[in-house]
Amino acid sequence: MGKENKNINADMTIAQLLKEKPAAAAILMSKGMHCLGCVIAHGETLKQAAEVHGISLEELIKEINEA
């Protein structure tokens, strides 16, 4: 059985993202998103985080999905 490959979307919270795809943590950290375990990560969506950090949402999602 192969590993499950769920595509990530903009409306997932950071916490959901990390649960579904733990490898995304390294990508987010490399983009300056260092508060992955904080309380905001449980309510902030990937879209919101990308906006706050001035990161292209489309490129970020593509990079995470390819990881």
C-alpha positions as CSV (number, residue, x, y, z in Angstrom):
1,M,0.0,0.0,0.0
2,G,1.3,3.4,-1.0
3,K,1.2,6.4,1.2
4,E,-1.9,8.5,1.1
5,N,-1.5,11.7,-1.0
6,K,-4.2,14.3,-0.1
7,N,-4.0,17.5,-1.9
8,I,-3.8,20.6,0.2
9,N,-6.1,23.6,-0.2
10,A,-6.2,27.2,0.8
11,D,-9.0,26.8,3.4
12,M,-7.2,24.2,5.5
13,T,-5.9,25.5,8.8
14,I,-2.2,25.3,9.4
15,A,-2.9,22.6,12.1
16,Q,-4.9,20.5,9.6
17,L,-2.2,20.9,7.0
18,L,0.5,19.7,9.4
19,K,-1.7,16.7,10.4
20,E,-2.3,15.7,6.8
21,K,1.2,16.4,5.5
22,P,3.8,16.7,8.2
23,A,6.5,17.4,5.6
24,A,4.9,20.8,5.0
25,A,6.4,22.0,8.2
26,A,9.8,22.3,6.6
27,I,8.4,24.2,3.7
28,L,6.5,26.6,5.9
29,M,9.5,27.2,8.1
30,S,11.6,28.0,5.0
31,K,9.1,30.6,4.0
32,G,9.4,32.4,7.4
33,M,6.3,30.8,9.0
34,H,7.9,29.9,12.3
35,C,4.8,29.8,14.5
36,L,3.5,26.4,13.4
37,G,2.6,25.2,16.9
38,C,1.1,28.3,18.3
39,V,-2.6,28.8,19.0
40,I,-3.1,30.9,15.8
41,A,-2.1,27.8,13.7
42,H,-5.3,26.1,14.9
43,G,-7.5,28.8,13.4
44,E,-5.5,30.4,10.6
45,T,-6.0,29.0,7.1
46,L,-3.2,28.5,4.7
47,K,-4.6,31.4,2.6
48,Q,-4.6,33.7,5.6
49,A,-1.0,32.7,6.5
50,A,0.2,33.2,3.0
51,E,-1.3,36.7,2.9
52,V,0.2,37.7,6.2
53,H,3.6,36.6,5.2
54,G,3.4,38.0,1.6
55,I,3.8,34.6,0.0
56,S,2.1,33.5,-3.2
57,L,-0.6,31.1,-2.2
58,E,-0.7,29.3,-5.5
59,E,3.1,28.6,-5.4
60,L,3.0,27.6,-1.8
61,I,0.2,25.1,-2.3
62,K,1.9,23.7,-5.4
63,E,5.2,23.2,-3.5
64,I,3.4,21.5,-0.5
65,N,1.4,19.2,-2.8
66,E,4.6,18.2,-4.6
67,A,6.3,17.4,-1.3
